[in-house]
Amino acid sequence: MKNYYGGFMKVFILITLTFFFGSCTQKDYNKSQYEEDIVLIDELRETELEAARAGNVDSLMAIRTDDFVAMLPDMPAIEGKEDVREALIAMFGKMEEFEHNTRSEEIIVSGDWAIQRGTFTDRVTLKSSGETMAYEGKFLWILERQDDGSWKYSIQMSNRNESISD
């Protein structure tokens, strides 16, 4: 059985570093770079959104770090791109239709790390039963700047609010 304590500690350490030590790097961080980062991060959310709607696992994996951690509703944390890939293939394989929307509510950038917080709505039709389920919820993504200046997701956490009607 995998030890999920490591994933929790990674999240805790990253959030702590971002909020407490990130302010040290802010003095060297100019406003135009910050604004560019906000645009890049929100564009990445759009890329993720389009790939998820299409069920394109390869595109979803391309925007995640190798040590990516997914903390999704109703399942234990999944660590590493290959395990996440397998989980996504299985998940998309169960769906006949998938409608997915996200809305960014806040982006915090601190050096080479960023946090994006927002909401989502999903409507899923299952292949096995034809049943349609709809959910809304919240997400928190931690992103890491890459050597080329682009951003990738390092940790993704989401949870659902109560089900919404069809």
C-alpha positions in Angstrom: 0.0 0.0 0.0 1.3 3.4 -0.9 2.2 5.9 1.7 0.1 9.0 1.0 1.7 11.0 3.9 4.4 12.2 1.4 1.8 13.8 -0.8 0.3 15.6 2.1 3.6 16.8 3.3 4.5 18.1 -0.2 1.3 20.2 -0.2 1.8 21.5 3.3 5.4 22.4 2.6 4.6 24.1 -0.7 1.8 26.2 0.7 3.9 27.1 3.8 6.8 28.2 1.5 4.6 30.1 -0.8 2.9 32.1 1.9 5.7 32.6 4.4 8.9 32.6 2.3 7.5 33.7 -1.0 7.4 37.3 0.1 11.2 37.3 0.0 11.2 36.9 -3.8 8.5 39.5 -4.4 10.9 42.4 -4.1 12.7 41.2 -7.3 9.4 40.3 -9.1 8.2 43.1 -11.3 4.6 43.9 -12.1 4.8 43.1 -15.8 6.2 39.6 -15.0 3.4 39.1 -12.5 0.7 40.1 -15.0 2.3 37.8 -17.6 2.3 34.9 -15.2 -1.4 35.5 -14.4 -2.2 35.3 -18.1 -0.1 32.2 -18.6 -1.6 30.4 -15.7 -5.2 31.2 -16.7 -4.3 30.1 -20.3 -3.1 26.8 -18.8 -6.4 26.4 -17.1 -8.1 26.9 -20.5 -5.8 24.3 -22.0 -6.6 21.9 -19.2 -10.3 22.6 -19.6 -10.3 21.8 -23.3 -8.2 18.7 -22.9 -10.5 17.4 -20.1 -13.6 18.1 -22.2 -12.1 16.1 -25.1 -10.9 13.3 -22.8 -7.4 13.9 -24.2 -5.2 12.2 -21.6 -1.9 12.9 -23.4 -2.7 16.7 -23.4 -3.6 16.5 -19.8 -0.3 14.8 -18.9 1.7 17.3 -21.0 0.7 20.1 -18.6 1.6 18.2 -15.4 5.0 17.8 -13.7 6.5 14.3 -13.5 5.9 14.2 -9.7 2.3 15.4 -10.1 -0.1 14.6 -7.3 -3.9 14.4 -7.8 -6.3 14.7 -4.9 -9.7 14.1 -6.4 -13.1 13.5 -4.9 -13.9 10.1 -3.5 -10.5 8.5 -3.9 -7.1 8.5 -2.3 -4.3 10.7 -3.6 -2.6 9.6 -6.8 1.1 10.4 -7.1 3.1 10.5 -10.3 2.2 11.0 -13.9 1.9 7.4 -14.9 -0.5 6.5 -12.0 -2.5 9.6 -12.8 -2.6 8.7 -16.5 -4.0 5.2 -15.7 -6.6 6.8 -13.4 -7.7 9.3 -16.1 -7.9 6.6 -18.8 -10.1 4.5 -16.5 -12.3 7.5 -15.6 -12.8 8.7 -19.2 -13.5 5.1 -20.3 -16.5 5.1 -18.0 -18.0 8.2 -19.5 -20.3 8.5 -22.5 -20.4 12.3 -22.2 -18.5 14.8 -20.1 -19.2 18.5 -19.7 -16.7 20.4 -17.7 -16.4 24.0 -16.8 -14.0 25.8 -14.5 -13.8 29.4 -13.3 -10.7 30.9 -11.8 -11.3 33.0 -8.7 -7.8 33.7 -7.5 -4.2 33.3 -8.6 -1.3 33.9 -6.2 2.2 33.9 -7.7 5.3 33.7 -5.6 8.6 33.2 -7.4 8.5 29.8 -9.2 5.3 28.7 -7.5 1.7 29.6 -7.9 -1.7 28.7 -6.4 -4.9 28.9 -8.4 -8.2 28.6 -6.7 -11.6 28.3 -8.4 -14.8 26.5 -9.0 -16.0 23.8 -11.4 -19.2 22.3 -12.7 -19.3 18.8 -14.2 -22.1 16.8 -15.9 -21.2 13.2 -16.6 -23.2 10.6 -18.5 -22.1 7.0 -17.6 -21.7 4.4 -20.4 -22.8 1.6 -18.2 -26.2 2.9 -17.2 -26.8 6.1 -19.2 -27.3 7.8 -15.9 -26.4 11.5 -15.9 -24.9 13.1 -12.8 -24.1 16.7 -12.2 -21.7 18.2 -9.7 -20.3 21.5 -8.7 -17.3 22.1 -6.5 -14.0 23.8 -5.7 -10.4 23.3 -6.8 -7.0 24.3 -5.6 -4.1 23.8 -8.0 -0.4 24.4 -7.2 1.7 25.2 -10.2 5.5 25.1 -10.8 7.3 27.4 -13.2 9.4 25.4 -15.7 12.9 26.2 -16.9 11.5 27.7 -20.1 9.2 30.1 -18.1 6.0 28.1 -18.7 3.9 26.7 -15.9 2.8 23.1 -15.2 0.5 21.7 -12.6 2.3 20.1 -9.6 -0.7 19.4 -7.4 -4.4 19.4 -8.1 -7.0 19.1 -5.4 -10.7 19.3 -5.8 -13.8 18.5 -3.9 -17.5 18.5 -4.7 -20.3 20.5 -3.2 -23.7 18.7 -3.1 -24.9 17.3 -6.4 -26.9 19.6 -8.6 -30.0 18.6 -10.5 -29.9 17.6 -14.2 
